[in-house]
Each structure stands twice: as C-alpha cells, then as structure tokens.
Amino acid sequence: MPNGVGVRIPLPAPQRNPRKETMTTPQTTPHPDSDGGRTPFSPRGQETTPLWEDILIILAIISLWPAVFRIESVVSRILMYAAIPAMGWVMWRRVRRLRGLFPHGRKR
C-alpha cells in the first residue's frame, strides 16, 4: 500500500485463527414455541395466508373496474362498498399475523 510519498509499505500478514476456519452452525436461541432451537428462525404459530384471503383481494380489485370504465350500476356500487370492510378485515388479519412474527415488539 503506498504511503503519502508513494513508497510501498508491506502490510503484515493477517493472523490465522484455526477456530474460525472450522464450519460453525448458525447460533440460535430457542423460542418457547419453537422446536428447541434447531432452526434459525421459527415464527410463532407458522400461520400462512389462506387462499380465500387472496381470492377476496382479487375480487375486490375486479369490483373496481366498472368504476374505472364508467359503467357503474347499482350492483357494482354495492360490491365496491362491500369490498371496503372486507379489505379492512383482511388487512387487520395480515397485520396481526405480521406482528406475530416479532413477539417482542419494537424496541425504542
């Protein structure tokens, strides 16, 4: 590595640590609901997104298209207004599920 004058100064070789060269497993802390700490991250409950929630979101998006194309009817308006609380409910379930992944909450 050159110094300010341009002369190369050799750097010392890094020290070899034989303990760090061995393969180590990821350090885990066992969660009370986990499988004893064998996996690096084990969320509580392992709840996945149900298929009906995804279908409900797609139907809510489809219910908006009559308003986009300006061909609204009474039925399409009812479907749009019914989609609002349904999407709120799906959002509440997903936020609750997301918070369940981090049981200790936010540290300030």
PyRosetta script that sets phi, psi and omega in degrees:
from pyrosetta import init, pose_from_sequence

init()
pose = pose_from_sequence("MPNGVGVRIPLPAPQRNPRKETMTTPQTTPHPDSDGGRTPFSPRGQETTPLWEDILIILAIISLWPAVFRIESVVSRILMYAAIPAMGWVMWRRVRRLRGLFPHGRKR")
pose.set_psi(1, 126.7)
pose.set_omega(1, -177.6)
pose.set_phi(2, -75.5)
pose.set_psi(2, 143.0)
pose.set_omega(2, 174.7)
pose.set_phi(3, -90.6)
pose.set_psi(3, -167.2)
pose.set_omega(3, -176.4)
pose.set_phi(4, -61.2)
pose.set_psi(4, -27.1)
pose.set_omega(4, -177.3)
pose.set_phi(5, -88.8)
pose.set_psi(5, -18.3)
pose.set_omega(5, -179.2)
pose.set_phi(6, 104.5)
pose.set_psi(6, 6.4)
pose.set_omega(6, 178.7)
pose.set_phi(7, -87.4)
pose.set_psi(7, 133.3)
pose.set_omega(7, 179.6)
pose.set_phi(8, -78.2)
pose.set_psi(8, 128.0)
pose.set_omega(8, 177.7)
pose.set_phi(9, -110.8)
pose.set_psi(9, 122.1)
pose.set_omega(9, -179.9)
pose.set_phi(10, -70.2)
pose.set_psi(10, 136.5)
pose.set_omega(10, 177.9)
pose.set_phi(11, -89.7)
pose.set_psi(11, 147.8)
pose.set_omega(11, 178.3)
pose.set_phi(12, -68.1)
pose.set_psi(12, 149.4)
pose.set_omega(12, 179.0)
pose.set_phi(13, -68.7)
pose.set_psi(13, 143.5)
pose.set_omega(13, 179.4)
pose.set_phi(14, -67.1)
pose.set_psi(14, 145.4)
pose.set_omega(14, 179.4)
pose.set_phi(15, -71.4)
pose.set_psi(15, 137.1)
pose.set_omega(15, 178.4)
pose.set_phi(16, -90.8)
pose.set_psi(16, 130.9)
pose.set_omega(16, 177.5)
pose.set_phi(17, -114.5)
pose.set_psi(17, 109.3)
pose.set_omega(17, -176.3)
pose.set_phi(18, -65.1)
pose.set_psi(18, -25.3)
pose.set_omega(18, 179.3)
pose.set_phi(19, -68.8)
pose.set_psi(19, -34.4)
pose.set_omega(19, -178.4)
pose.set_phi(20, -77.9)
pose.set_psi(20, -17.6)
pose.set_omega(20, -179.0)
pose.set_phi(21, -80.1)
pose.set_psi(21, -15.8)
pose.set_omega(21, 178.9)
pose.set_phi(22, -79.1)
pose.set_psi(22, 153.4)
pose.set_omega(22, 178.9)
pose.set_phi(23, -73.3)
pose.set_psi(23, 134.0)
pose.set_omega(23, 178.2)
pose.set_phi(24, -118.6)
pose.set_psi(24, 149.2)
pose.set_omega(24, 175.5)
pose.set_phi(25, -85.7)
pose.set_psi(25, 153.0)
pose.set_omega(25, 179.1)
pose.set_phi(26, -62.8)
pose.set_psi(26, 138.4)
pose.set_omega(26, -179.7)
pose.set_phi(27, -78.1)
pose.set_psi(27, 129.9)
pose.set_omega(27, -178.9)
pose.set_phi(28, -126.6)
pose.set_psi(28, 150.9)
pose.set_omega(28, 172.7)
pose.set_phi(29, -112.3)
pose.set_psi(29, 127.8)
pose.set_omega(29, -176.4)
pose.set_phi(30, -68.1)
pose.set_psi(30, 132.9)
pose.set_omega(30, 175.9)
pose.set_phi(31, -89.5)
pose.set_psi(31, 145.1)
pose.set_omega(31, -178.6)
pose.set_phi(32, -55.7)
pose.set_psi(32, -31.4)
pose.set_omega(32, -178.9)
pose.set_phi(33, -97.3)
pose.set_psi(33, 3.1)
pose.set_omega(33, -174.5)
pose.set_phi(34, -88.2)
pose.set_psi(34, -173.7)
pose.set_omega(34, -177.5)
pose.set_phi(35, -92.0)
pose.set_psi(35, 35.1)
pose.set_omega(35, 177.3)
pose.set_phi(36, 87.9)
pose.set_psi(36, 13.8)
pose.set_omega(36, 177.1)
pose.set_phi(37, 85.7)
pose.set_psi(37, 18.6)
pose.set_omega(37, -179.9)
pose.set_phi(38, -78.9)
pose.set_psi(38, -20.3)
pose.set_omega(38, 179.0)
pose.set_phi(39, -110.5)
pose.set_psi(39, 148.1)
pose.set_omega(39, -178.7)
pose.set_phi(40, -62.8)
pose.set_psi(40, -33.9)
pose.set_omega(40, -179.2)
pose.set_phi(41, -143.6)
pose.set_psi(41, 124.6)
pose.set_omega(41, -177.6)
pose.set_phi(42, -131.2)
pose.set_psi(42, 94.6)
pose.set_omega(42, -177.0)
pose.set_phi(43, -66.0)
pose.set_psi(43, 152.8)
pose.set_omega(43, -178.6)
pose.set_phi(44, -69.6)
pose.set_psi(44, 124.6)
pose.set_omega(44, 173.4)
pose.set_phi(45, 87.6)
pose.set_psi(45, -26.1)
pose.set_omega(45, -178.7)
pose.set_phi(46, 50.7)
pose.set_psi(46, 39.6)
pose.set_omega(46, -178.3)
pose.set_phi(47, -78.7)
pose.set_psi(47, 127.4)
pose.set_omega(47, 179.0)
pose.set_phi(48, -102.7)
pose.set_psi(48, 167.4)
pose.set_omega(48, 179.8)
pose.set_phi(49, -73.8)
pose.set_psi(49, 124.2)
pose.set_omega(49, 178.3)
pose.set_phi(50, -70.1)
pose.set_psi(50, 151.4)
pose.set_omega(50, -179.1)
pose.set_phi(51, -64.6)
pose.set_psi(51, -34.5)
pose.set_omega(51, -177.5)
pose.set_phi(52, -65.8)
pose.set_psi(52, -27.7)
pose.set_omega(52, 176.5)
pose.set_phi(53, -67.0)
pose.set_psi(53, -43.2)
pose.set_omega(53, 178.9)
pose.set_phi(54, -63.8)
pose.set_psi(54, -41.4)
pose.set_omega(54, 178.4)
pose.set_phi(55, -64.0)
pose.set_psi(55, -40.3)
pose.set_omega(55, 178.7)
pose.set_phi(56, -63.6)
pose.set_psi(56, -39.1)
pose.set_omega(56, 177.4)
pose.set_phi(57, -64.4)
pose.set_psi(57, -43.9)
pose.set_omega(57, 179.1)
pose.set_phi(58, -63.4)
pose.set_psi(58, -41.4)
pose.set_omega(58, 177.9)
pose.set_phi(59, -64.9)
pose.set_psi(59, -36.7)
pose.set_omega(59, 177.7)
pose.set_phi(60, -65.5)
pose.set_psi(60, -38.6)
pose.set_omega(60, 177.9)
pose.set_phi(61, -67.3)
pose.set_psi(61, -41.1)
pose.set_omega(61, 178.4)
pose.set_phi(62, -64.0)
pose.set_psi(62, -34.0)
pose.set_omega(62, -179.4)
pose.set_phi(63, -67.3)
pose.set_psi(63, -16.4)
pose.set_omega(63, 178.7)
pose.set_phi(64, -81.3)
pose.set_psi(64, -21.3)
pose.set_omega(64, -173.4)
pose.set_phi(65, -63.2)
pose.set_psi(65, -35.6)
pose.set_omega(65, 176.0)
pose.set_phi(66, -59.4)
pose.set_psi(66, -34.1)
pose.set_omega(66, 177.3)
pose.set_phi(67, -70.5)
pose.set_psi(67, -34.4)
pose.set_omega(67, 179.1)
pose.set_phi(68, -65.9)
pose.set_psi(68, -42.3)
pose.set_omega(68, -179.1)
pose.set_phi(69, -87.3)
pose.set_psi(69, 3.9)
pose.set_omega(69, 178.6)
pose.set_phi(70, 56.9)
pose.set_psi(70, 42.8)
pose.set_omega(70, 174.9)
pose.set_phi(71, -123.6)
pose.set_psi(71, 47.0)
pose.set_omega(71, -176.7)
pose.set_phi(72, -70.0)
pose.set_psi(72, 148.6)
pose.set_omega(72, 172.7)
pose.set_phi(73, -136.5)
pose.set_psi(73, 179.6)
pose.set_omega(73, 179.8)
pose.set_phi(74, -63.9)
pose.set_psi(74, -39.5)
pose.set_omega(74, -179.4)
pose.set_phi(75, -65.1)
pose.set_psi(75, -44.3)
pose.set_omega(75, -179.7)
pose.set_phi(76, -65.9)
pose.set_psi(76, -35.0)
pose.set_omega(76, 177.2)
pose.set_phi(77, -66.6)
pose.set_psi(77, -41.4)
pose.set_omega(77, 178.3)
pose.set_phi(78, -63.0)
pose.set_psi(78, -42.4)
pose.set_omega(78, 178.4)
pose.set_phi(79, -63.5)
pose.set_psi(79, -39.8)
pose.set_omega(79, 178.5)
pose.set_phi(80, -64.9)
pose.set_psi(80, -44.0)
pose.set_omega(80, -179.7)
pose.set_phi(81, -70.7)
pose.set_psi(81, -27.7)
pose.set_omega(81, 175.6)
pose.set_phi(82, -75.1)
pose.set_psi(82, -26.9)
pose.set_omega(82, -179.6)
pose.set_phi(83, -71.3)
pose.set_psi(83, -26.5)
pose.set_omega(83, -177.9)
pose.set_phi(84, -62.9)
pose.set_psi(84, -55.3)
pose.set_omega(84, 178.5)
pose.set_phi(85, -67.8)
pose.set_psi(85, -30.0)
pose.set_omega(85, 177.7)
pose.set_phi(86, -64.4)
pose.set_psi(86, -42.3)
pose.set_omega(86, 178.5)
pose.set_phi(87, -69.4)
pose.set_psi(87, -34.3)
pose.set_omega(87, 174.7)
pose.set_phi(88, -63.5)
pose.set_psi(88, -40.3)
pose.set_omega(88, 178.9)
pose.set_phi(89, -66.3)
pose.set_psi(89, -42.8)
pose.set_omega(89, 178.2)
pose.set_phi(90, -63.9)
pose.set_psi(90, -41.4)
pose.set_omega(90, 178.7)
pose.set_phi(91, -63.1)
pose.set_psi(91, -41.8)
pose.set_omega(91, 179.0)
pose.set_phi(92, -61.0)
pose.set_psi(92, -43.0)
pose.set_omega(92, 179.1)
pose.set_phi(93, -64.5)
pose.set_psi(93, -40.8)
pose.set_omega(93, -178.4)
pose.set_phi(94, -71.6)
pose.set_psi(94, -37.6)
pose.set_omega(94, 176.2)
pose.set_phi(95, -65.2)
pose.set_psi(95, -41.5)
pose.set_omega(95, 177.9)
pose.set_phi(96, -62.4)
pose.set_psi(96, -40.4)
pose.set_omega(96, 179.1)
pose.set_phi(97, -67.8)
pose.set_psi(97, -38.3)
pose.set_omega(97, 178.5)
pose.set_phi(98, -66.8)
pose.set_psi(98, -40.8)
pose.set_omega(98, 177.6)
pose.set_phi(99, -66.4)
pose.set_psi(99, -26.9)
pose.set_omega(99, 177.6)
pose.set_phi(100, -68.2)
pose.set_psi(100, -20.2)
pose.set_omega(100, 177.7)
pose.set_phi(101, -72.4)
pose.set_psi(101, -25.9)
pose.set_omega(101, -178.0)
pose.set_phi(102, -119.8)
pose.set_psi(102, 84.7)
pose.set_omega(102, -171.6)
pose.set_phi(103, -68.1)
pose.set_psi(103, -22.9)
pose.set_omega(103, -176.7)
pose.set_phi(104, -88.4)
pose.set_psi(104, -5.3)
pose.set_omega(104, 175.9)
pose.set_phi(105, 75.5)
pose.set_psi(105, -163.9)
pose.set_omega(105, -176.5)
pose.set_phi(106, -92.5)
pose.set_psi(106, 132.6)
pose.set_omega(106, 178.5)
pose.set_phi(107, -98.0)
pose.set_psi(107, 129.1)
pose.set_omega(107, -178.9)
pose.set_phi(108, -106.4)
pose.dump_pdb("model.pdb")
